[in-house]
Amino acid sequence: MSLNLLFVIGEAIAGFSSGSMALIADAGHNLSDVLSLSLGWAAAILSARPPSERFTYGLKSSSILAAIANAALLWVAIGAILVETIRRFADPAPVGGTTMIIVAAIGIAVNALSALLFAKGSKSDLNLRAAFVHLMADALVSVGVVGAGFLIAATGWVLVDPIASIVITLVIAWSSWGLLRDSLRMGMLGVPDRIDSTKVRSYLESRPGVTRVHDLHIWPMSTTETALTAHLVMPAGQPGDAFLHTLAHDLDHEFGIGHPTVQIETNPHSACALQSKAVV
């Protein structure tokens, strides 16, 4: 965060002094990265708090709220950059190509190094994935700014700068769309992408003694943890703790569901009050 914040300040100063909208656009995006890292950090601290009487799951879902906020923050930044870029098309201004090249080259190093710090955890945590994608996108964008700087220095064509800014915003929008979609799905308690609910149902139905499964729900407790509830109809009776322990172990290791809660029903002819409300 400190490294990126220092770079944002330097890049913004360089952008305004050189008149480069591309540098200002990139600085705005980098600032949104710093804010998103702050949100992710705060969410990580809150998620570690133990459960309480009021928040029985703890504050794990704060990481989902942070992911939604991060995605929204990116799109606000995109809108602000586009407004200024359109204005720059109508009123082109002189741009310092050499300054663009130097600052953007530093940006490549800063963003690539920062992204590497999040690479390992980006596969399992949406907030870490957001940080990794944002920073890698920034590194690629900085490559584009370097190219625009060389064109301006060689040709003096100032419209290259707002054109580069448009390309930057399109890259940001493309890289962040999946994050926005996934974070909103989590916020709506949708089944995480990595889990196939059909396979989970088939697994539960295949357990010895299970004749039917209903009221199956799978939802994210946080960006890294998933919960499940299900009703299993088992006419032979309660199978015992060993059955439940094995079930919990398999759900965790095979599907990444670490918080399952199962209700056993022994009468196959008794209609469960929740059965008609079940979607899956």
C-alpha positions as CSV (number, residue, x, y, z in Angstrom):
1,M,0.0,0.0,0.0
2,S,2.8,2.4,0.9
3,L,4.7,1.7,-2.3
4,N,1.6,2.2,-4.5
5,L,0.5,5.3,-2.6
6,L,3.9,7.0,-3.1
7,F,3.8,6.1,-6.8
8,V,0.2,7.5,-7.1
9,I,1.3,10.8,-5.7
10,G,4.4,11.0,-8.0
11,E,2.4,9.9,-11.0
12,A,-0.4,12.4,-10.4
13,I,2.2,15.3,-10.0
14,A,3.9,14.1,-13.2
15,G,0.6,13.9,-15.1
16,F,-0.5,17.4,-14.2
17,S,2.9,18.9,-14.8
18,S,3.3,17.2,-18.2
19,G,-0.4,17.6,-19.2
20,S,-0.7,13.8,-19.7
21,M,-4.3,12.6,-19.3
22,A,-3.0,9.0,-19.7
23,L,-0.8,9.4,-16.6
24,I,-3.6,11.1,-14.7
25,A,-5.9,8.2,-15.7
26,D,-3.4,5.6,-14.6
27,A,-2.8,7.5,-11.3
28,G,-6.6,7.5,-10.7
29,H,-6.7,3.7,-11.3
30,N,-3.7,3.2,-9.0
31,L,-5.4,5.3,-6.3
32,S,-8.4,3.0,-6.6
33,D,-6.0,0.1,-6.1
34,V,-4.7,1.6,-2.9
35,L,-8.2,2.1,-1.6
36,S,-9.2,-1.4,-2.6
37,L,-6.1,-2.8,-0.7
38,S,-7.2,-0.7,2.3
39,L,-10.7,-2.2,2.2
40,G,-9.3,-5.7,1.8
41,W,-7.0,-5.2,4.7
42,A,-9.8,-3.9,6.9
43,A,-12.0,-6.8,5.8
44,A,-9.2,-9.3,6.7
45,I,-9.0,-7.8,10.2
46,L,-12.7,-7.9,10.7
47,S,-13.0,-11.4,9.4
48,A,-10.6,-12.6,12.0
49,R,-12.9,-11.5,14.8
50,P,-14.6,-14.3,16.8
51,P,-18.4,-14.9,16.6
52,S,-20.6,-12.9,19.1
53,E,-24.2,-13.1,20.3
54,R,-25.2,-10.6,17.6
55,F,-22.9,-11.8,14.8
56,T,-23.0,-15.6,15.2
57,Y,-20.8,-16.1,12.1
58,G,-18.4,-13.4,13.2
59,L,-17.7,-10.6,10.7
60,K,-16.6,-13.0,7.9
61,S,-19.0,-11.5,5.4
62,S,-17.1,-8.1,5.6
63,S,-14.8,-9.5,3.0
64,I,-17.7,-9.8,0.6
65,L,-18.7,-6.2,1.3
66,A,-15.1,-5.2,0.6
67,A,-15.1,-7.1,-2.7
68,I,-18.4,-5.3,-3.8
69,A,-17.0,-1.9,-2.7
70,N,-13.7,-2.6,-4.6
71,A,-15.6,-3.4,-7.8
72,A,-17.8,-0.4,-7.5
73,L,-14.8,1.8,-6.8
74,L,-13.2,0.7,-10.0
75,W,-16.2,1.6,-12.1
76,V,-16.5,5.0,-10.5
77,A,-12.9,5.6,-11.4
78,I,-13.6,4.5,-15.0
79,G,-16.5,7.0,-15.3
80,A,-14.4,9.9,-13.9
81,I,-11.5,9.1,-16.3
82,L,-13.8,8.8,-19.3
83,V,-15.4,12.2,-18.6
84,E,-12.0,13.9,-18.5
85,T,-10.7,12.0,-21.5
86,I,-13.7,13.1,-23.6
87,R,-13.0,16.7,-22.5
88,R,-9.4,16.3,-23.6
89,F,-10.4,15.1,-27.1
90,A,-12.4,18.4,-27.5
91,D,-9.5,20.5,-26.2
92,P,-6.1,18.8,-26.8
93,A,-3.2,20.1,-24.7
94,P,0.6,19.8,-25.1
95,V,1.9,16.6,-23.5
96,G,5.4,15.8,-22.2
97,G,6.2,12.5,-23.9
98,T,9.5,12.0,-22.1
99,T,7.8,12.4,-18.7
100,M,5.2,9.9,-19.7
101,I,7.8,7.3,-20.6
102,I,9.9,7.7,-17.4
103,V,6.9,7.6,-15.0
104,A,5.1,4.8,-16.7
105,A,8.3,2.7,-16.8
106,I,8.5,3.1,-13.0
107,G,4.9,2.1,-12.8
108,I,5.6,-1.1,-14.6
109,A,8.1,-2.1,-12.0
110,V,6.0,-1.0,-9.0
111,N,2.8,-2.7,-10.2
112,A,4.5,-5.9,-11.3
113,L,6.3,-6.2,-7.9
114,S,3.1,-5.5,-6.0
115,A,1.2,-8.1,-8.0
116,L,3.7,-10.8,-7.2
117,L,3.0,-10.3,-3.5
118,F,-0.7,-11.4,-4.2
119,A,-0.1,-14.1,-6.8
120,K,-0.1,-17.0,-4.4
121,G,-3.4,-16.2,-2.6
122,S,-5.3,-14.9,-5.7
123,K,-6.7,-18.4,-6.5
124,S,-8.5,-18.8,-3.2
125,D,-9.6,-15.3,-2.1
126,L,-11.7,-12.9,-4.2
127,N,-10.1,-9.9,-2.5
128,L,-6.6,-11.1,-3.2
129,R,-7.6,-11.9,-6.7
130,A,-9.0,-8.4,-7.1
131,A,-5.7,-6.9,-5.9
132,F,-3.7,-9.2,-8.2
133,V,-5.8,-8.5,-11.3
134,H,-5.8,-4.7,-10.6
135,L,-2.1,-4.6,-10.2
136,M,-1.3,-6.7,-13.2
137,A,-3.7,-4.6,-15.3
138,D,-1.9,-1.5,-14.1
139,A,1.4,-3.0,-15.2
140,L,0.1,-3.7,-18.7
141,V,-1.5,-0.2,-18.8
142,S,1.8,1.3,-17.9
143,V,3.3,-0.5,-20.9
144,G,0.7,1.2,-23.1
145,V,1.5,4.6,-21.6
146,V,5.2,4.1,-22.4
147,G,4.3,3.3,-26.0
148,A,2.1,6.5,-26.1
149,G,4.9,8.5,-24.7
150,F,7.3,7.3,-27.4
151,L,4.7,8.2,-30.1
152,I,4.2,11.7,-28.7
153,A,7.9,12.3,-28.4
154,A,8.5,11.1,-32.0
155,T,5.5,12.7,-33.8
156,G,4.2,15.4,-31.5
157,W,0.7,14.1,-32.0
158,V,-1.0,15.0,-28.7
159,L,-4.2,13.1,-29.5
160,V,-2.2,9.9,-28.8
161,D,-2.6,10.8,-25.0
162,P,-6.4,10.7,-24.8
163,I,-6.5,7.7,-27.1
164,A,-4.2,5.9,-24.7
165,S,-6.5,7.0,-21.9
166,I,-9.5,5.4,-23.6
167,V,-7.6,2.2,-24.1
168,I,-6.6,2.3,-20.4
169,T,-10.2,2.6,-19.3
170,L,-11.3,-0.3,-21.6
171,V,-8.6,-2.5,-20.1
172,I,-9.7,-1.6,-16.6
173,A,-13.3,-2.3,-17.4
174,W,-12.5,-5.6,-19.0
175,S,-10.3,-6.8,-16.2
176,S,-12.8,-5.7,-13.5
177,W,-16.0,-7.0,-15.0
178,G,-15.5,-10.6,-13.7
179,L,-14.7,-9.2,-10.3
180,L,-17.8,-7.1,-10.2
181,R,-19.9,-10.1,-11.3
182,D,-18.4,-12.5,-8.8
183,S,-18.6,-10.0,-5.9
184,L,-22.3,-9.3,-6.6
185,R,-23.0,-13.0,-6.8
186,M,-21.4,-13.5,-3.4
187,G,-23.4,-10.5,-2.0
188,M,-26.6,-12.2,-3.2
189,L,-25.5,-15.5,-1.5
190,G,-25.0,-17.3,-4.8
191,V,-23.2,-20.6,-5.1
192,P,-19.5,-19.8,-5.6
193,D,-18.2,-20.4,-9.2
194,R,-15.8,-23.1,-8.1
195,I,-18.6,-25.3,-6.6
196,D,-20.9,-27.3,-8.8
197,S,-24.2,-27.6,-6.8
198,T,-25.3,-30.5,-9.0
199,K,-22.3,-32.5,-8.1
200,V,-22.8,-31.7,-4.4
201,R,-26.4,-32.9,-4.6
202,S,-25.3,-36.1,-6.4
203,Y,-22.6,-36.7,-3.7
204,L,-25.2,-36.3,-0.9
205,E,-27.7,-38.6,-2.6
206,S,-25.1,-41.3,-3.1
207,R,-24.3,-41.6,0.6
208,P,-25.3,-44.9,2.2
209,G,-28.8,-44.8,3.6
210,V,-29.8,-41.6,1.9
211,T,-33.0,-41.8,-0.2
212,R,-33.7,-38.2,-0.9
213,V,-32.0,-34.7,-0.5
214,H,-34.0,-31.5,-0.2
215,D,-33.6,-27.9,1.1
216,L,-30.0,-27.9,-0.1
217,H,-28.4,-24.4,0.1
218,I,-24.8,-23.4,-0.6
219,W,-23.6,-19.9,0.0
220,P,-20.4,-17.9,0.7
221,M,-19.8,-16.9,4.3
222,S,-16.8,-14.8,3.2
223,T,-14.6,-14.6,0.1
224,T,-12.8,-17.8,1.3
225,E,-15.3,-19.8,3.2
226,T,-18.5,-21.6,2.1
227,A,-21.4,-23.0,4.1
228,L,-24.0,-25.6,3.3
229,T,-27.3,-26.7,4.8
230,A,-29.3,-29.8,3.6
231,H,-32.0,-32.2,4.7
232,L,-31.2,-35.9,4.2
233,V,-34.0,-38.4,4.3
234,M,-32.6,-41.6,5.8
235,P,-35.4,-44.2,6.7
236,A,-33.0,-46.5,8.4
237,G,-32.5,-43.9,11.2
238,Q,-29.8,-41.6,12.4
239,P,-26.5,-42.9,11.1
240,G,-24.4,-41.6,13.9
241,D,-21.5,-39.2,14.4
242,A,-19.1,-41.1,12.2
243,F,-21.3,-40.6,9.2
244,L,-21.5,-36.8,9.8
245,H,-17.8,-36.5,10.4
246,T,-17.0,-38.3,7.1
247,L,-19.6,-36.2,5.3
248,A,-18.1,-32.9,6.6
249,H,-14.6,-34.1,5.7
250,D,-15.6,-35.0,2.1
251,L,-17.5,-31.8,1.6
252,D,-14.5,-29.8,2.7
253,H,-11.8,-31.7,0.7
254,E,-13.8,-32.4,-2.4
255,F,-15.9,-29.2,-2.8
256,G,-14.3,-26.6,-0.5
257,I,-17.3,-26.4,1.7
258,G,-16.0,-26.0,5.3
259,H,-19.2,-25.2,7.2
260,P,-21.9,-27.9,6.5
261,T,-25.0,-28.3,8.6
262,V,-27.1,-31.4,7.9
263,Q,-30.6,-32.3,9.2
264,I,-31.5,-36.0,9.2
265,E,-35.1,-37.0,8.6
266,T,-36.1,-40.6,9.1
267,N,-39.8,-40.7,7.9
268,P,-39.8,-40.9,4.1
269,H,-43.6,-40.2,4.0
270,S,-43.5,-37.1,6.2
271,A,-43.5,-33.9,4.2
272,C,-40.8,-31.4,5.4
273,A,-42.2,-27.9,5.9
274,L,-39.2,-26.5,3.9
275,Q,-39.2,-29.0,1.1
276,S,-41.7,-27.1,-1.1
277,K,-39.6,-23.9,-0.7
278,A,-36.3,-25.5,-1.8
279,V,-34.9,-24.3,-5.1
280,V,-32.1,-26.9,-5.5
